[in-house]
Amino acid sequence: MKQFAELYTRIDGTTSTNAKVTALVEYLAAAPAADAAWALFFLTGRRLKRLLPSRLLHDWTLELSSLPEWLVRESYAATGDFAEAIALLLDRRLQPLMPEDVHRDDWTSVDRLPFDDVETVPVDMAIDGVSLADWIEQRIIPLRAASDAERRTRVFVWWSRLDRWQLFVLNKLLTGEFRVGMSHTLVVRAVAQLAGLPTPVVEHRLMGNWEPSAAAFAALVAPEGVEDEPSRPYPFCLASPLEAAPLELGDRHEWLVEWKWDGIRAQLIRRHQQTFLWSRGEELITGRFPEVAGAAAALPDGTVLDGELLAFADGRPRPFADLQQRIGRQRRVDEVASGIPVVFVAYDLLEAAGEDIRSSSMRGRRDRLLQLLDTLPAAVRDRLRVSEAVVAGTWEDLAAVRQGSRERNVEGLMLKRWSSPYHTGRRRGDWWKWKIEPHTIDAVLIYAQPGSGRRASLFTDYTFGVWDGAELVPVAKAYSGLTDVEIDELDRWVRRHTTERFGPVSAVEPAQVFELGFERIARSSRHRSGVAVRFPRMLRWRRDKTAAEADTLETLRTLLAVQDDSLPRR
């Protein structure tokens, strides 16, 4: 834990990408393989499920610190991070509670800790020299099955013996909210440097589900050609927003043009006579879409398709809100599937007959995709469809076609250079998304809360409302669209005009109006307003408007009615 906490401080304490990579390379080279695997597990954004309720951590902090509850609450609001608040509040307050002359392997006396109900501390609670893997596997994860009394005993001892940074990292692991300022790209770069492997190989090996272990780390850094996990997807190729006029892209005929579908980006894998369906968020979702998995059994072994899961009816996609009812479904899947059928729209072939063909051209991959799907039975092709190419002779013609995107229930157009390979991640130049102009409303800022990471001390997450009669009702949360200067200015304003607090959330005077853009609107039973907007972001700060001039809920209801009228009836 100590070495991992030191790694965290090195990464968190610099903005230099080279320094972050160097720190991780040095850690991985020195750490036991199991520790290295767990470090990469967390640094790549994976996390343990929450092991302890925040309520317990809050109560224990009050008990050990002897601080008033209002001060603990204010500390949380100031940091925006519960793990950090605990570490700062308990730093140096607990060290005298544990006798220094007690050997770490003989902790049986706890008379100087406030344990009225527990007489002894288990001897497996050594702190110094314990590996990260043992911390996670032998100490932290078993808390899930422990009683509250045993949890309290263990956490109190840990808190009393760890320094601030180890305490902070431990709390991050306990709350399941571990984040660090190191991008996935830099993690890949560090592993590639350590192992002497090409970055695409490392990027691919880090995809999918993998259990952190010494064996997993050894497989990650093994030479090329080692047998791979059959379920593993490829890193997704991502498009960049088209900000210039499409004419600047050159000859129209150098580009494949497709509709930009509004669904779940996914890879459909058929290997070793098994089917795997992965979301772009690296979640295995095969069981949630059995109709797609069943159709994929007709694919040749060694096939990987990139595409989109869409709710589909009457020959056209349904709104994303329909698909959303399938996303979180774990039980009674077949029952829901009958009412909301789903198709997989394939727009790329990444692997054919077990061969990785991502380096070949878009045109070559597209031709092979069409040939492959053409060999499938008609019933399978109804479920596994090919993304159609949009036919238009000039950029001007395409611009006219794009205007009808909403009526087709799509988000605009995708532009892919015919000569392009299938890149890893977002590489500007070959794939572009030419989205339709967003819907817009003017809404009032009603709540704000701190962000995360380096923005944990700033109010950067905002909730906006529109008028429902004389009341402002929340309709959207937005986090992007403001400049750093505007964020600083708004942060100062929020602090001066907070009217009420709910933990880290501040209610503010209804005075600031913002123009919000969003892609689509849907009915929602979870929101008090009855509507939910998709992909909201702040377009501009409307300093020229008063709160009274903001839009109304009726405006959104009208927009929803117009949108619904454009869709086919089921």
N, C-alpha and C positions, 0 to 999 in steps of 0.2 A: 504493500500500500504506500509506503514511504516513497519508493522510486516512482510509482505512478503519480502520486501527488506532486512530486518534483517535476515530472514531465508536464503535468497540467499547468504548473506555474510558469514553466519556460514557454509553453505555447501561448498561454494567456498574456504573458508579459511582453510580447513583441508583435509588431505588425509586419515584420520581415518574413516573406514566404520562405526564403532560403533558411532562415533561422528556425522556423517551425519544422521544416523538412529535416534539417540536421538534428534537431532535438529528438524527433521521432526515430530517425535511423539509429542514433546512438542508444536510445532506449531499447529498441527491438533487438539490436545486436547484443546487448548485455543481459536482457531479461530471459528467464526460463521460457521455453516455447509456449507453455500454457498461459503464462502471464502475458506474453506478446499477443496471443490469440484473444484474450479478454480485452486487452487494451484496444485492439483493432475493432473488436465487437462494438465498443462504446464510441470510438472515434469515427466510425462509419455510420453513426446515427442510430444504431440498434440500442435497445434499452431493456432493462428488466421491468417486468410488470411491477406496479407499486406494491411494495412489501408491507408498508405500515400506513395506517390512516393518518392523515395530517393532524387529526384531532389528538392522537397520542403524542406525536412529536411536539405539538403546541403545549399540551399539558405538562409534558416532561421538561420542556424548556422553562416554563413558569416555576415548576417545582425546584429545579436545580439552580436557576439563576436568582431566585427570590426577587425578581423584578416585577413591577406592577404590570397587569395585563395590557393596559393602554400603551405602555412603552414597547412591549413586544409587538403589539399590533402596529404601532407607528414605525417600528424598525422594519417590519415586513413591507409596509407601504413604501418606505424610503428606498429599500433595495429592490423590491419587485421580485425577489427570489427567496423563498422560504429557507432553502438550504444555506444560503449565504447569511441570512439574518440570524439563524441559529448559531452558525460558526462564529460570527462576530460577537453575539451576545454572551456566548459561553467561553470565548477565548480567555485563557488565563484565570478564569473564575473557578475551575474545577481541579486544577492540578494538585492543590494541597489536600484534596479529599482522599486521595489514594496514597497510602504509605509508600515512600520511595524505596524503603529497604525490603519490600516484598518482591521476591523473584517472580518474573513473569510467568513461570510455569507452576507456581505454588500459590496462586491467588485464592486463598480460602477465607481470609479475613476481610470483611467489608464494613467493619464497625465505624469507619470514618466516612462512609457513603450513606445517604438517607434511605436505607432499605429496612423498614420496620417489619416487612413481611417476608423477607428473604434473608437467610442466615449465611449462605455461602455462595460464592461465585464459581461456576464450573471451571475446572483446571484447563479446559481447551480454549481459554480466552486470552491467550498470549497475544501481544501486540507487536513487539519488536521482532523483526526478522521474518514475519509471516508473509508469504507470497501473495500477490494479488489474486491468483487462482484460488488459493486456500481461503482467503478472505471472502471471496464471492461464493464458493461452493460449500465451504464448511461452516461459515459463520452467517453470511448475509441471507442467502437463499433459504436456509432452514428456519429463519424467522417467520416465514409464511405459515408454518405449521405449529409454531410455538404459542403458548398462552400469553396473555398480556403481561402477566407477572414476570414470566421468563424473558419476554422481549424487553421489558423495563430494566431488568437486571443487566442484561447484556449491553443494551445501548448506553445505560448509565456508565458502565465500566469503560466502554469504548470512548465515550465522550470525555471521560476524565483522564484518559491516557494519551489521546492524540493531540498533535499540535493543530494550529488553526487550519492549515491547508489540508492536512489529512482529514480533519473533522469536516471541512467543507466538502471534500470529495466523497467521503462516506455518506454524508447527508444527501448528496446528489444521487448516489446509488440507491439509498433507502427510499427516496421519493420518486425514483424512476424518471427524473428530469435532467439527466446528465447531458449537458451541452458544452462544447468547447469551440473556440474560434479557429477551427482548422477545417478547411473544405475537404470534400471527398477527393477532389483532384490532387490535393497535396498529400493526402494519405496514400493514394495510389502511387504517386511519384516517389514517396519515401520507401514503400515496399519494393518498388521496381529497382530503385537504387541499391537497396540492401541485397536483393536477390539476384541482381544482374539480369533482369527480365525486361522485355518490352512492356511499356505501360498498357497497351491493349490486352495483353495476356493477364496482367494483374487485375485490370478493371473487370475482365470477364470472370476471373476466379472469385472476386469479391461479391459477385451478384448472387441473389437467391438466398435461401436459408442455409446457414451453416452453424454448427454447434461449436462454440469456442473451446478448443482443446489443443494439446501439444500436437496431435496428429493433424488437426485442421491447419495449424500454422505451418507444419512441415509440408503439407500438400500445397499450401499457398505459395511458398518460396521454392518449391521443387523445380527442376529444369523443365523446359517445354517437352511436350510429348507424353507426359504422365497421364494416365487414365483419369478422366474427368467425371464429375457427378452428372448423371444423365438428366436430372431435372433443371440444371442451371440455365437460366436465360442469358441472353446477350445484353450488354449495356445498350440502352435505347439511344437512337439518333434523334436529336431535338432540333426543331426549327426556330429561327429567329424572327421577331416581328419585322414586317416590311414597313420601313419608315419613309423610304424615298418612293418616287414614282416608279411603277413597274417598267416603264420605258427604259429606265437606266440599267435594267438587267440584260439588255441586248435583244437578240433575235428571239421572238416569241416561240419559235419552233425548236429552240434548244431546251425547252422546259416541258415537263409533265405537269399538268394542272389537274388537281383533284379537289373535291369538296372537303372542307375542314369539318369533320364530323364532331358532334358534341356527345361524346360517350366516354368510355373508360379505355385508355390506351393499354394494350396488353400484348403479350407474346404467347402464341399457341405452339406448344412443343410436343412432338411425337417422337419419342426415342425408346428403345428397348421394349417396344410394344406397350408403352405406357404414355398417358397424356398428362401434360402439365399446363396450366393456364396461370400466367403471372401478370399482375398489374404492374404499371410503371413504378409504383411505390414499393416494388419487390415483395408483394403479398401474394401468396399462393391461394388462388380463388377458384380452383378447379371445381370443387364441390358445390359452389354457389351457382354454377351455370352448367348443369348436367346435360342440357340439350346441345351445348357447344362441345363439351367433352365427348359426348356420344358420337357426334358427327365427325370429330377429329380422328376417331378410330379408323376411318377410311383413308387417312393420309398415309403415304409411304413412310416406313420407319426412317428416322434421320431427317425429319422435316421440322423447320422452325419458321413460323409466320409472324410477321409484325402487323398489327392492325388495331381495330377499335371494336369494343363491345357496344352494341346499340340496342335499345328497346325498339322493336320494329313491328309495324302493323300496316296492313293495306299497302304494302309495297314501298313504304317510306319510314324514316326514323320517327320515333316518338320523342317527346321532350325528355330532357335529362332527369327531370323529377320522377318520371315513370321508372327509369332505370335505377334511380336512387333507392327505390323500394326493394330492389334485388341485392344491392351492394352489401348491406349489413345482415342479410338473411342467413342464419346458420341452421335453422330448423324449418320444417314444413316447406322446403324449397320447391318441391314439385307442385305443391298447391299454388304457390305464388307464381311459378313459372307459367302455369296454364293461363293466367290472366295477363301476364306481362311477358310475352315471348321475346327472346333475345337472339340476335345474330352476331356473328363475327365477320366484320368487313376487313378483308386482308388487303394491305397495300404494299407489302414487301415480302420477299422471300430471303431469309438470312442463312438458311442451311438446307441443302438438298442432298439426299442420299448420304447423310452424315458428313457432308463437306461444308465447311464454313465458306460461303460465297460473298461475304460482305464487301470484299475488296473489288469485286467486279462492278461494272457500271449499273446505274439505275435502269437503263434500257435492257441490259442483259438479264438482270434480276426480274424485271417486270415481264419479259417474254417468258421466262421459265415459270413464273407464278401463274400466268394465264394458261400455259400448257398443262401445268399440274392440276389446277382446279378444273380444267376442261375434261380431265379423265375421270372425275368423280361422278357418282350417280346424281341424278337430278335432285333427289330428296336431300342429299348432302349439300349440294350447291345452294339450296334454299337457305341453309343454315350457315354455310361458309361461303360468303360472297366475296367477289373481288371489288375493290374500290374503283368506281368508274372514272375514266378520264373525261374531263370537261372539254368539249370541243368548241373552239372559238378561234377564228383566224388571226385576230390581232389583239394587242393589249387593250385597245378601246372596246373591242367586242367583249373581252373578258370582264372589263369594268362594268359593262351593262349587265352581264350575266350575274355578276357578284351582287348587284342590287337586289336580286330576288332571293338571297340566301335565307332570310328569315322565313319566307313562305315555304322553303324546302326544309326548314328546321335544321339548318346548318349554320356554322359560325363565319363562313366566308370561304376562302380558297387556300389551298396549299400549292406552292410552287417548288418543284424539285428538278434540279438540273439533270438532264438525261445522262450526262457523263459522270455523275457523282457516285462515289462509293458510299457505303453505309457507315457513316462516321460514328464515333463514340462521343456521346454528349452533344453539346451545342457548338457547332463550328459555323461561323458566319460565312455566307457566300453560296452555299449549295442548296439549302432548304430554307424556305421562307413561308411564313403564315401571313396571308393578306386578309385580315379579319374585317368584317363589316364595322361600320361606325357604331359605337355603343349607344344604348338608351341613356338618357340623362335625366336627373332630377336635382332639385335644390333641396338640401336637407340640413337640419340643425344638429350641431354637436351637442349631445346630452350626457355622455359618459366618456371617461378616458382612463386608461390604465397603463402602467409602465410596460416597456417591451422586454426583451430578453437579451442575454449576452451583454455586449458593450452598450446596449441601449436600455439596460435594466434600471438606470437612474432617470430616464426620460419618459414622459408620457407620449407614447407613439402609437398606441392601439386605441382606436376611436369607435364609438357607437353613435349612429346618427338616427334621427327621428323625423317624421313628417307629421303634419297636423291631422288629427281625427277630431273634428269639432274644435273644442278649446284645449285639447290635450295633445301633447307630443308623444307618439308611439314609436318605439324603435323598429327600424326596418332593415338596417344594414350595419355591418362592422367592416371597417377598412383600415389597412395598415400601410398602404403605399400611395405615392403620388405627390408627396410634399418634398421640398428641398430640405437640406440640413438646416438652412437658415430659418425656414418656416417652422420646422419641427422645434427648434430652440425657442422661437418666439411663442409658439402655441403652448409649449411646455410651461413657460413663465406665466402665460395667461391662465392656464388651467390651475396652477398653484394659487394664483390670486383670486380665482373665482369659483373655487370648490365650495359647494353648498352642503354636501353630505358625503360620507365615505362608507363603503362596503368592502372591508378588507383592502385589497390593492386598488379597487375601482373607486374613482371619484366622480360623483355627480356634479355637473357644472351649470352655471347660469346659462339659460338658453339664449345665446346671443350670436354665436358664430355660425355662419352659413357656408356650406361647401357644395360645389357642383360634383355629384357622384356619377360615374359611368358604370354601366353593368351590361352584361351580355343578354340576360334573359330573366324572366320573372315567372314565379310559380306560386300556386297556393301552398300554404303551409299550416298544418295544425299545431306545430310546435311553437310558432311565433304569435304573440298576442295580436299583432297587426293582421294576421291571416295570410301574409304574403312573405316570400323570400326571394331575394335577388341573387343572381349568379355572377361571381367574379366582380364584386364591387371594388372600385378604387376611386381615389380623390383626383378629380381633374383640375380643379382650381379652387382657391379660397375666395369666396364671393364677398369681399369686403364692401361691395357696393349695395348689398342687400341686408335688410333687417330680418330677424327671425320670423316676423309676421308675414314676410313675403315668400317664405319657403313653400314647397309643394304640399299637397294634401294626400291623404290615403286614398281618396277618391281618384286622384290622378293615376296612382298605381293600379287600382282596380280597373279603371278604364283601359289602361295599357294591357293588362292581363286579359281582358275580354277580347280586345282586338287580336291579340296573339292567339288565343284559343280559337277564334273564328277562322283563322288561317290554316288550322290543322284539320286533317281528316278525322271523321268520327269513327270510333271503334265499335 
